[in-house]
Amino acid sequence: MYIAMNRFKIVLGHEEEFENVWRSREGRLVGLEGYVEFKMLKGPKAEDHTLYVSHTIWETYDHFVAWTKSEAFKEAHKGAGARKHLYLGGPQFEGFEVVISEDRNGTRK
């Protein structure tokens, strides 16, 4: 399993606009091989921003890479430059391979 995350520092006062952009955009992940789940997380506020993290789970790293090279990826990210006023800098990517997983029943993989 592979988890891909982008951290976004959103200018204070623009949180609702940022969330609405994500709520209203067309989903491009459903049906992609290896796609498992997406979440948008809202984190703590700092002096100049609120932290958000997009969190996508893939069956494998290779499935994630295939997504980043797809037409669906290009379409999903089209027009992002028009919303620069929302961000303090660009998104910060972090990718993680899952080495231990435990479900709600305590089953570890």
Backbone as ProteinMPNN parsed JSONL, in Angstrom:
{"seq_chain_A": "MYIAMNRFKIVLGHEEEFENVWRSREGRLVGLEGYVEFKMLKGPKAEDHTLYVSHTIWETYDHFVAWTKSEAFKEAHKGAGARKHLYLGGPQFEGFEVVISEDRNGTRK", "coords_chain_A": {"N_chain_A": [[0.854, -1.176, 0.0], [0.434, 2.304, -0.663], [0.749, 5.652, 0.369], [-0.05, 8.827, -0.662], [0.537, 12.21, -0.119], [-0.268, 15.667, -0.073], [0.693, 18.696, 1.291], [-0.922, 21.696, 2.045], [-0.626, 25.109, 2.563], [-2.886, 27.322, 3.485], [-3.939, 30.581, 2.997], [-5.003, 32.541, 5.69], [-8.462, 33.073, 6.179], [-9.223, 32.237, 3.686], [-10.044, 29.657, 3.741], [-12.645, 28.508, 3.43], [-13.143, 29.018, 0.71], [-11.078, 27.482, -0.45], [-11.84, 24.883, 0.406], [-14.306, 24.701, -0.925], [-13.469, 24.712, -3.59], [-12.297, 22.171, -3.769], [-14.498, 20.568, -3.073], [-16.25, 21.014, -5.183], [-14.956, 20.241, -7.491], [-14.562, 17.991, -10.24], [-14.321, 14.56, -9.629], [-11.555, 12.46, -10.317], [-10.458, 10.033, -9.803], [-11.865, 7.641, -9.278], [-12.255, 4.404, -10.46], [-9.702, 4.21, -11.456], [-6.945, 2.057, -11.818], [-5.763, 0.498, -8.944], [-6.423, 2.572, -7.218], [-7.543, 3.455, -3.967], [-8.593, 5.168, -1.845], [-9.537, 8.557, -0.992], [-8.921, 11.463, 0.981], [-9.487, 14.72, 2.291], [-7.822, 16.595, 4.549], [-8.151, 18.798, 7.317], [-6.061, 20.799, 9.131], [-4.191, 22.284, 11.859], [-4.302, 25.835, 12.684], [-1.978, 28.386, 11.902], [-0.014, 31.379, 12.451], [-0.232, 32.648, 9.968], [-1.558, 30.966, 8.213], [-3.754, 28.137, 7.425], [-3.373, 24.708, 7.77], [-3.784, 22.182, 5.372], [-4.207, 18.83, 4.177], [-4.055, 16.71, 1.466], [-4.906, 13.342, 1.087], [-4.219, 10.385, -0.25], [-4.801, 7.002, -0.92], [-3.213, 4.235, -2.34], [-3.002, 1.043, -3.975], [-0.404, 0.242, -4.669], [2.879, 1.744, -5.032], [3.534, 1.952, -7.732], [0.999, 2.127, -8.925], [0.244, 4.668, -8.055], [2.211, 6.24, -9.371], [1.487, 5.742, -12.03], [-0.958, 7.096, -12.082], [-0.032, 9.759, -11.839], [1.005, 10.167, -14.326], [-1.068, 10.133, -16.035], [-3.812, 11.15, -18.227], [-6.039, 11.846, -16.772], [-4.918, 12.841, -14.42], [-3.686, 15.187, -15.381], [-5.971, 16.606, -16.173], [-7.261, 16.877, -13.687], [-5.634, 18.676, -12.378], [-5.635, 20.927, -13.865], [-5.821, 24.419, -14.279], [-5.021, 25.092, -11.732], [-3.173, 27.101, -11.224], [-4.617, 29.444, -11.344], [-5.594, 29.863, -8.862], [-3.719, 30.793, -7.077], [-3.75, 32.758, -5.123], [-4.791, 31.634, -2.865], [-2.858, 30.191, -1.568], [0.091, 29.84, 0.497], [2.883, 29.597, -0.911], [3.725, 26.634, -2.887], [2.174, 23.313, -3.017], [3.361, 20.797, -0.742], [4.733, 17.785, -1.341], [4.472, 14.483, 0.003], [5.308, 11.121, 0.214], [4.497, 7.787, 1.161], [5.334, 4.447, 1.877], [3.384, 1.864, 3.096], [4.242, 0.003, 5.856], [3.411, -1.319, 8.113], [0.176, -2.163, 9.092], [-2.862, -1.795, 10.865], [-6.093, -2.886, 11.542], [-9.447, -2.002, 12.746], [-10.138, -4.161, 14.246], [-7.851, -5.029, 15.326], [-6.254, -6.531, 13.727], [-3.21, -7.083, 12.232], [-1.204, -6.281, 9.434]], "CA_chain_A": [[0.0, 0.0, 0.0], [1.2, 3.549, -0.765], [-0.03, 6.846, 0.708], [0.466, 10.06, -1.257], [-0.056, 13.351, 0.569], [0.191, 17.017, -0.373], [0.379, 19.682, 2.33], [-1.261, 23.008, 1.506], [-0.74, 26.202, 3.52], [-3.937, 28.186, 2.945], [-3.961, 31.913, 3.601], [-6.123, 32.728, 6.619], [-9.623, 33.729, 5.583], [-9.539, 31.615, 2.394], [-10.295, 28.23, 3.977], [-13.921, 28.1, 2.829], [-12.959, 29.012, -0.74], [-10.257, 26.312, -0.76], [-12.664, 23.688, 0.574], [-15.311, 24.683, -1.997], [-12.784, 24.3, -4.823], [-12.152, 20.714, -3.723], [-15.827, 19.93, -3.063], [-16.954, 21.197, -6.449], [-14.22, 19.732, -8.644], [-14.914, 16.651, -10.693], [-13.408, 13.51, -9.19], [-10.869, 11.798, -11.437], [-9.762, 8.858, -9.288], [-12.697, 6.443, -9.3], [-12.056, 3.566, -11.641], [-8.284, 4.053, -11.778], [-6.356, 0.844, -11.257], [-4.966, 0.669, -7.739], [-6.937, 3.631, -6.337], [-8.283, 2.934, -2.819], [-9.36, 6.142, -1.07], [-9.062, 9.945, -0.903], [-9.443, 12.313, 2.053], [-8.901, 16.047, 2.469], [-7.723, 16.806, 5.99], [-7.936, 20.165, 7.777], [-5.211, 20.749, 10.313], [-4.147, 23.446, 12.75], [-4.037, 27.188, 12.178], [-0.758, 29.066, 12.325], [-0.202, 32.829, 12.411], [-0.517, 33.156, 8.633], [-2.201, 29.976, 7.34], [-4.348, 26.912, 7.948], [-2.791, 23.566, 7.088], [-4.636, 21.129, 4.806], [-3.443, 17.739, 3.584], [-4.773, 15.723, 0.657], [-4.423, 12.032, 1.522], [-4.709, 9.399, -1.21], [-4.253, 5.666, -0.707], [-3.073, 3.422, -3.551], [-2.582, -0.333, -3.702], [1.054, 0.191, -4.778], [3.562, 2.939, -5.512], [3.423, 1.974, -9.196], [-0.333, 2.641, -9.265], [0.308, 6.112, -7.856], [3.009, 6.814, -10.463], [0.661, 5.685, -13.24], [-1.913, 8.211, -11.956], [0.636, 11.042, -12.089], [1.341, 10.243, -15.753], [-2.309, 9.941, -16.797], [-4.6, 12.3, -18.671], [-6.93, 12.204, -15.65], [-4.109, 13.673, -13.529], [-3.554, 16.501, -16.021], [-7.277, 17.263, -16.086], [-7.559, 17.193, -12.29], [-4.787, 19.77, -11.916], [-5.773, 22.047, -14.788], [-6.358, 25.638, -13.692], [-4.572, 25.308, -10.35], [-2.451, 28.369, -11.16], [-5.568, 30.555, -11.202], [-5.985, 29.975, -7.457], [-2.502, 31.021, -6.292], [-4.017, 33.66, -4.001], [-5.197, 30.839, -1.713], [-1.736, 29.436, -1.023], [1.412, 30.348, 0.859], [3.775, 28.657, -1.596], [3.107, 25.485, -3.531], [1.961, 22.156, -2.152], [4.534, 20.008, -0.373], [4.397, 16.37, -1.499], [5.089, 13.46, 0.838], [4.819, 9.796, -0.146], [4.859, 6.801, 2.162], [4.989, 3.05, 1.709], [2.864, 1.314, 4.344], [5.005, -1.175, 6.27], [2.584, -2.001, 9.108], [-1.192, -1.668, 9.102], [-3.707, -2.479, 11.846], [-7.485, -2.475, 11.391], [-10.182, -1.757, 13.993], [-10.228, -5.413, 15.003], [-6.524, -5.345, 15.833], [-5.543, -7.376, 12.775], [-2.05, -6.424, 11.646], [-0.668, -6.772, 8.16]], "C_chain_A": [[0.895, 1.234, 0.0], [0.266, 4.716, -0.458], [0.675, 8.068, 0.146], [-0.253, 11.236, -0.608], [0.56, 14.65, 0.037], [-0.254, 17.926, 0.76], [0.163, 21.037, 1.655], [-1.341, 24.005, 2.66], [-1.68, 27.229, 2.913], [-3.99, 29.486, 3.733], [-5.202, 32.034, 4.49], [-7.242, 33.523, 5.952], [-10.041, 33.125, 4.256], [-9.853, 30.128, 2.525], [-11.577, 27.757, 3.287], [-13.81, 28.037, 1.312], [-12.154, 27.785, -1.176], [-11.088, 25.029, -0.676], [-13.707, 23.576, -0.532], [-14.707, 24.289, -3.336], [-12.704, 22.776, -4.86], [-13.499, 20.003, -3.749], [-16.48, 19.952, -4.439], [-16.217, 20.62, -7.658], [-14.637, 18.306, -8.965], [-13.872, 15.646, -10.216], [-12.813, 12.797, -10.392], [-10.217, 10.488, -11.017], [-10.556, 7.568, -9.401], [-12.472, 5.687, -10.608], [-10.602, 3.404, -12.055], [-7.736, 2.806, -11.098], [-5.509, 1.19, -10.04], [-5.447, 1.758, -6.802], [-7.775, 3.004, -5.228], [-9.176, 4.005, -2.19], [-8.704, 7.52, -1.102], [-9.708, 10.606, 0.307], [-8.753, 13.67, 1.966], [-8.966, 16.33, 3.961], [-7.469, 18.282, 6.299], [-7.181, 20.104, 9.086], [-5.25, 22.045, 11.11], [-3.926, 24.755, 12.0], [-2.705, 27.658, 12.734], [-1.037, 30.566, 12.248], [-0.676, 33.323, 11.052], [-1.222, 32.168, 7.71], [-2.92, 28.898, 8.147], [-3.785, 25.771, 7.119], [-3.872, 22.596, 6.624], [-3.721, 20.068, 4.218], [-4.389, 16.88, 2.746], [-4.106, 14.38, 0.914], [-5.047, 10.992, 0.592], [-4.02, 8.068, -0.959], [-4.325, 4.885, -2.016], [-2.648, 2.015, -3.164], [-1.056, -0.458, -3.723], [1.588, 1.546, -5.213], [3.416, 3.062, -7.027], [2.053, 2.463, -9.659], [-0.367, 4.161, -9.113], [1.06, 6.783, -9.001], [2.209, 6.816, -11.759], [-0.372, 6.805, -13.242], [-1.249, 9.536, -12.326], [1.001, 11.229, -13.558], [0.11, 10.175, -16.649], [-2.936, 11.263, -17.247], [-5.533, 12.775, -17.553], [-6.195, 13.113, -14.665], [-3.983, 15.09, -14.092], [-4.858, 17.281, -15.928], [-7.596, 17.706, -14.658], [-6.794, 18.415, -11.803], [-4.822, 20.997, -12.825], [-6.38, 23.247, -14.071], [-5.897, 25.929, -12.28], [-3.854, 26.646, -10.189], [-3.356, 29.576, -10.963], [-5.97, 30.783, -9.75], [-4.788, 30.221, -6.541], [-2.734, 31.9, -5.07], [-4.418, 32.904, -2.728], [-4.016, 30.299, -0.914], [-0.564, 30.297, -0.564], [2.403, 29.347, 0.277], [3.003, 27.508, -2.207], [2.893, 24.334, -2.566], [3.268, 21.42, -1.896], [4.135, 18.541, -0.406], [5.158, 15.508, -0.504], [4.473, 12.125, 0.449], [5.35, 8.762, 0.821], [4.428, 5.405, 1.732], [4.525, 2.526, 3.067], [3.648, 0.04, 4.679], [4.285, -1.973, 7.356], [1.207, -1.347, 9.077], [-1.985, -2.466, 10.123], [-5.129, -1.979, 11.689], [-8.179, -2.34, 12.745], [-10.353, -2.996, 14.853], [-8.888, -5.842, 15.581], [-5.713, -6.254, 14.919], [-4.423, -6.58, 12.122], [-1.648, -7.102, 10.362], [0.705, -6.214, 7.959]], "O_chain_A": [[1.979, 1.223, 0.584], [-0.86, 4.772, -0.954], [1.846, 8.315, 0.437], [-1.482, 11.27, -0.547], [1.753, 14.713, -0.259], [-1.423, 17.93, 1.146], [0.952, 21.465, 0.813], [-2.054, 23.764, 3.635], [-1.331, 27.919, 1.956], [-4.073, 29.491, 4.961], [-6.307, 31.672, 4.086], [-6.999, 34.509, 5.258], [-11.108, 33.459, 3.74], [-9.921, 29.418, 1.521], [-11.582, 26.715, 2.633], [-14.324, 27.107, 0.691], [-12.505, 27.126, -2.155], [-11.044, 24.194, -1.579], [-13.969, 22.48, -1.027], [-15.354, 23.61, -4.133], [-13.014, 22.163, -5.882], [-13.634, 18.953, -4.377], [-17.181, 19.012, -4.814], [-16.795, 20.52, -8.74], [-15.01, 17.529, -8.087], [-12.673, 15.865, -10.386], [-13.507, 12.56, -11.381], [-9.489, 9.888, -11.808], [-9.972, 6.503, -9.601], [-12.498, 6.258, -11.698], [-10.287, 2.567, -12.9], [-8.037, 2.541, -9.935], [-4.647, 2.067, -10.099], [-4.935, 1.871, -5.688], [-8.61, 2.137, -5.487], [-10.376, 3.789, -2.017], [-7.485, 7.64, -1.222], [-10.871, 10.356, 0.626], [-7.578, 13.756, 1.61], [-10.04, 16.306, 4.561], [-6.672, 18.935, 5.626], [-7.605, 19.442, 10.033], [-6.217, 22.803, 11.043], [-3.444, 24.785, 10.868], [-2.349, 27.369, 13.876], [-2.173, 30.975, 12.006], [-1.428, 34.294, 10.97], [-1.464, 32.484, 6.545], [-2.734, 28.761, 9.356], [-3.729, 25.863, 5.893], [-4.764, 22.234, 7.39], [-2.598, 20.363, 3.808], [-5.398, 16.384, 3.248], [-2.879, 14.291, 0.955], [-6.253, 10.749, 0.639], [-2.8, 8.011, -0.804], [-5.347, 4.873, -2.701], [-2.003, 1.821, -2.134], [-0.477, -1.17, -2.903], [0.84, 2.392, -5.704], [3.199, 4.158, -7.543], [1.956, 3.144, -10.68], [-0.944, 4.858, -9.947], [0.597, 7.787, -9.543], [2.249, 7.792, -12.508], [-0.636, 7.401, -14.285], [-1.835, 10.345, -13.046], [1.279, 12.351, -13.984], [0.228, 10.16, -17.874], [-2.63, 12.333, -16.722], [-5.781, 13.972, -17.414], [-6.786, 14.053, -14.133], [-4.151, 16.071, -13.367], [-4.853, 18.478, -15.637], [-8.139, 18.791, -14.45], [-7.261, 19.118, -10.907], [-4.124, 21.982, -12.581], [-7.355, 23.099, -13.334], [-6.332, 26.913, -11.681], [-3.924, 27.259, -9.124], [-2.913, 30.614, -10.472], [-6.615, 31.783, -9.436], [-4.839, 29.893, -5.356], [-1.998, 31.802, -4.088], [-4.387, 33.471, -1.636], [-4.149, 29.987, 0.269], [-0.267, 31.337, -1.151], [2.722, 28.348, 0.922], [1.783, 27.415, -2.066], [3.372, 24.368, -1.433], [4.169, 21.423, -2.735], [3.308, 18.095, 0.39], [6.325, 15.76, -0.204], [3.25, 12.007, 0.362], [6.5, 8.833, 1.255], [3.301, 5.204, 1.281], [5.204, 2.727, 4.074], [3.705, -0.889, 3.873], [4.523, -3.172, 7.504], [1.094, -0.122, 9.041], [-1.807, -3.678, 10.239], [-5.359, -0.77, 11.7], [-7.55, -2.546, 13.782], [-10.671, -2.903, 16.039], [-8.788, -6.877, 16.24], [-4.623, -6.697, 15.281], [-4.663, -5.528, 11.531], [-1.738, -8.322, 10.218], [1.345, -6.499, 6.947]]}, "name": "protein", "num_of_chains": 1, "seq": "MYIAMNRFKIVLGHEEEFENVWRSREGRLVGLEGYVEFKMLKGPKAEDHTLYVSHTIWETYDHFVAWTKSEAFKEAHKGAGARKHLYLGGPQFEGFEVVISEDRNGTRK"}
